[in-house]
């Protein structure tokens, strides 16, 4: 699944999530789906565990729902 948002793009499947941020640095954030939490209301994706600790805010709840469906985890 490819999902574009205002700050970049998310590439996700049932095993892994990669966030590619726009801008000069072209940073990439990667995490296993087991390390991801989807937070409703704030529309935030967080990754914590195994040396990973980052968060990204999406543009809308619809994008969060699409991501939840793609990776197969519930929104909290």
Order of alpha helices (4+ residues) and beta strands (2+ residues): beta-beta-beta-beta-beta-beta-beta-alpha
